[in-house]
């Protein structure tokens, strides 16, 4: 099952973005014991990714839409965030050093700690950047989802 949302590049829509993702997952996954932990984890991931597009990629073009896509597969949740900004060169990224204060630069680190797989592609078909993230579902949930489908 998958769904997609196209939304303006404005932080005033952040609550709508969160409710879209979490509402979809509540409907698809139902009630399970680890949901509160997963809900907080996914909320943080989505807020980080969406706000980076708004504040950085689309900063000079707030009229551009952000495309969000979520897909539930048998054993994984896939989340994509598409933008039309300049793109970010990951080869220039240096993780924050604990002993040095810095205001930004924690997003990539956070995403990689909270998700099982994170990929970023710049200028796909010459126009879009895509941040793809995957979270592996717990066995109990993956088997529960499969039983409900069968």
Phi, psi and omega per residue, in radians:
X1 nan 2.449 3.109
X2 -2.533 2.796 3.061
X3 -2.629 2.806 -3.066
X4 -2.430 2.578 3.116
X5 -2.333 2.314 3.024
X6 -1.954 2.113 -2.994
X7 -2.444 2.588 3.138
X8 -1.052 2.734 3.129
X9 -1.492 1.283 -3.103
X10 -2.604 2.245 -3.094
X11 -1.119 -0.272 3.089
X12 -1.156 -0.264 3.109
X13 -1.641 0.111 -3.080
X14 -1.033 -0.715 3.126
X15 -1.105 -0.683 3.111
X16 -1.122 -0.725 3.126
X17 -1.079 -0.805 3.125
X18 -1.073 -0.829 -3.109
X19 -1.140 -0.613 3.091
X20 -1.037 -0.918 -3.100
X21 -1.150 -0.916 -3.046
X22 -1.195 -0.617 3.083
X23 -1.124 -0.774 3.098
X24 -1.028 -0.799 -3.095
X25 -1.198 -0.642 3.082
X26 -1.066 -0.755 -3.132
X27 -1.161 -0.769 -3.062
X28 -1.336 -0.654 -3.038
X29 -1.676 -0.329 -3.128
X30 1.265 -2.838 -3.096
X31 -1.675 2.121 3.088
X32 -2.469 2.768 -2.931
X33 -1.050 -0.616 -3.089
X34 -1.564 0.087 -3.051
X35 -0.980 -0.793 -3.120
X36 -0.993 -0.705 3.116
X37 -1.143 -0.796 -3.141
X38 -1.158 -0.668 3.139
X39 -1.051 -0.808 3.132
X40 -1.139 -0.727 3.131
X41 -1.065 -0.867 -3.097
X42 -1.218 -0.591 3.075
X43 -1.068 -0.814 3.136
X44 -1.086 -0.750 3.122
X45 -1.073 -0.834 -3.111
X46 -1.157 -0.749 3.119
X47 -1.069 -0.758 3.133
X48 -1.088 -0.846 -3.085
X49 -1.177 -0.836 -3.112
X50 -1.145 -0.788 -3.111
X51 -1.152 -0.554 3.070
X52 -1.140 -0.693 3.093
X53 -1.096 -0.832 -3.104
X54 -1.095 -0.821 -3.040
X55 -1.411 -0.436 -3.064
X56 -2.061 -1.096 -3.026
X57 -1.118 -0.751 -3.092
X58 -1.870 0.292 -3.070
X59 -0.881 -0.784 -3.108
X60 -1.583 -0.014 -3.113
X61 -2.430 1.156 -3.075
X62 -1.135 -0.229 3.120
X63 -1.317 -0.258 3.126
X64 -1.226 2.510 3.114
X65 -1.548 2.585 2.998
X66 -1.732 2.330 3.105
X67 -1.845 2.147 3.122
X68 -2.014 2.407 -3.129
X69 -2.424 2.331 3.068
X70 -2.220 2.448 3.125
X71 -2.415 2.345 3.029
X72 -1.789 2.118 3.046
X73 -1.859 -3.140 -3.080
X74 -0.928 -0.780 -3.042
X75 -2.214 0.240 -3.084
X76 -2.642 2.688 3.002
X77 -1.915 2.225 3.138
X78 -1.952 2.329 3.106
X79 -2.257 2.250 3.112
X80 -2.131 2.468 3.073
X81 -2.223 2.045 -3.088
X82 -1.893 2.412 3.076
X83 -2.446 3.026 -3.129
X84 -2.114 0.456 3.139
X85 -1.367 -2.999 3.132
X86 -1.153 -0.476 -3.070
X87 1.673 2.801 -3.112
X88 -2.075 2.277 3.131
X89 -1.518 1.795 -3.095
X90 -1.118 -0.379 3.139
X91 -1.179 -0.290 3.125
X92 -1.645 -0.064 -3.080
X93 -1.330 2.272 3.026
X94 -2.100 2.141 -3.140
X95 -1.063 2.568 3.128
X96 -1.065 2.448 3.074
X97 -1.609 2.291 -3.091
X98 -0.993 -0.548 -3.076
X99 -1.493 -0.083 -3.109
X100 -2.061 2.165 3.096
X101 -1.276 2.300 2.980
X102 -2.522 2.532 -3.022
X103 -1.326 -0.660 -3.087
X104 -2.201 -2.984 3.076
X105 1.621 0.160 -3.101
X106 -1.650 -0.249 -3.041
X107 -0.998 -0.883 -3.117
X108 -1.065 -0.704 3.113
X109 -1.095 -0.806 3.133
X110 -1.061 -0.843 -3.112
X111 -1.043 -0.745 -3.120
X112 -1.241 -0.444 3.095
X113 -1.392 -0.567 -3.046
X114 -1.618 -0.367 -3.120
X115 -1.969 2.733 -3.110
X116 -1.406 -0.463 3.134
X117 -2.587 2.336 3.123
X118 -2.362 2.237 3.112
X119 -2.309 2.601 3.108
X120 -2.382 2.221 3.104
X121 -2.086 2.356 -3.122
X122 -1.788 2.372 3.023
X123 0.912 1.023 3.038
X124 -1.206 2.259 -3.065
X125 0.941 0.525 3.073
X126 1.289 0.059 -3.030
X127 -2.270 -0.739 -2.961
X128 -1.978 2.593 2.981
X129 -1.858 2.557 -3.125
X130 -2.367 2.186 3.001
X131 -1.758 2.024 3.136
X132 -1.923 2.268 -3.132
X133 -2.296 2.532 -3.135
X134 -2.284 2.382 3.000
X135 -2.122 2.143 3.105
X136 -1.290 2.284 -3.135
X137 -1.363 2.542 3.069
X138 -1.054 2.617 -3.112
X139 -0.961 -0.744 -3.117
X140 -1.041 -0.665 -3.125
X141 -1.329 -0.723 3.127
X142 -1.074 -0.764 -3.136
X143 -1.240 -0.616 3.084
X144 -1.094 -0.801 -3.136
X145 -1.073 -0.727 -3.138
X146 -1.155 -0.696 -3.141
X147 -1.127 -0.673 -3.130
X148 -1.144 -0.596 -3.110
X149 -1.280 -0.644 -3.054
X150 -1.314 nan nan
